[in-house]
Amino acid sequence: MHKPAPEEAVTSLHDLSATDLIAGYRAKQFSPLEVLDEVIAHVARWEPHIKALYLYDPDGARAVAKASTDRWQAGEPMGTLDGVPVTIKDNVATKGQPVPLGAASVKHVPAEKDAPPAARLREAGAVIFAKTTMPDYGMLSSGLSSFHPLTRNPWDLSKNPGGSSAGAGAAGAAGYGPLHLGTDIGGSVRLPACWCGLVALKPSLGRVPIDPPYVGRVAGPMTRTVDDAVLMMSVLSRPDRRDGMSLPAHEINWKTLEKSPRKMRLGLMLDLDVGQALEKEVRDVVVKAAKAFESAGAVVTEVDGFFTRDMLDGLDNFWRARMWDDLSKLSAEERAKVLPYIYKWGEAGAKLSGVDVIRGFNQTMAIRAAAAKLFCDFDYIISPVSPVVNFAAELASPLNDPDKPFEHICYTVPWNMSENPALSINGGYDKNGFPIGVQIIGRRFDDIGVLAMAKAFEGLRGPQRPWPQPPEK
């Protein structure tokens, strides 16, 4: 009898997709408790190196997994995700636990109830075993925080996982179970997904109810496969009246991903007139992705970027003023605990006039108008996620300059302000085997279409490298 070589070995339970876990539970091949125990053992090997978790609770999770195991044995699962391990980002409230927002300056007050995304996951039977790390106030694309330990990238421990859903990205790449919830206001699920080799959807604004809601802010899935992102969206998109910006509840057949790229009009957006220059290895991966869609019958046309320096600087001013509003309410002792990079960036907001801030906010309307015009001519846009392949783990941002904080988000932030669904999916690797994401953007509310195009790309992109393994020591 043929014995599999190590590389042919059966996939570990902690590496199985959520869809495969549910199928395995249904067939009684393994139980939620067995899966969780494997995840816990795997976390023990990885976590000393990447520091992705906050409020890690293996004992509490075991009790939840045991109850799920009993339900599956009785043939009575409670929901779509019963028994599936899940992590949730620090800034998404979970009942009875503090929400530090990645900042040592924030008081620890237990949340009174689950925020909508956490509530939907719990109702669906998910086993929430940990929160995940983030940088101060979610305003960095980095694993650097004044509160959490430095989070590192499993693909290369010297590199940044990205942020602000830093721990979620690292946990997904490391194999801490299949489903991870992040949030995104300028690229915060897509950038870590890009740098960690994951799939991450920034949904249309309002598709996933959140609390508190804010301009451009969404919660979204971070997974290894498109099917798992779809499964997670089928749960997260259920209504919650606490979000006054949420979309009307209506049935979406999240299981239907049968859209072919054939005859689709795709815009290929490569060079922008603002932000960091596009590195060649990123360009090559995105162009290859566009050619793959073209080979499947899509009509691909290169398009100019519409994002401008005025738009970027306007958003920067608006967010600095918003940050200073928060920082100005802190005591001197509390302010001293804020990450110095964030404090220096936010402090400049104190010098802005009201007109400066309004002009900044008004750029969100200019972005919306430009995006709508673009989608008069195209069904989907293909672009880079990040202009750079990676950057050092210890840095706050690729340039590490609080005077130029957002030069790396010019491909991602427009879609938050325009409210379009946008997804990052791994497109290839650099010469050292580091993942490089490709972004797929659709019209407002076409979340299922974006996922369908990503599913098609999964079949076009070719073999993927094995996921990183924990260091021997």
Secondary structure by P-SEA (a helix, b strand, c coil): cccccccccccccccccaaaaaaaaaaccccaaaaaaaaaaaaaaccccccccccccaaaaaaaaaaaaaaaaacccccccccbbbbbcccccccccccccccccccccccccccaaaaaaaaacccccbbbbbcccccccccccccccbbbbcccccccccccaaaaaaaaaaccccbbbbbbcccaaaaaaaaabbbbbbcccccccccccccccccccccccaaaaaaaaaccccccccccccccbbbbcccccccccccbbbbbbccccccccccaaaaaaaaaaaaaaaaaccbbbbbbbcccaaaaaaaaaaaaaaaaaaaaaccaaaaaaccaaaaaaaaacccccaaaaaaaaaaaaaaaaaaaaaaccccbbbbbccccccccccccccccccccccccccccaaaaaabbbbbbccccccccbbbbbbbbbbcccaaaaaaaaaaaaaacccccccccccccc
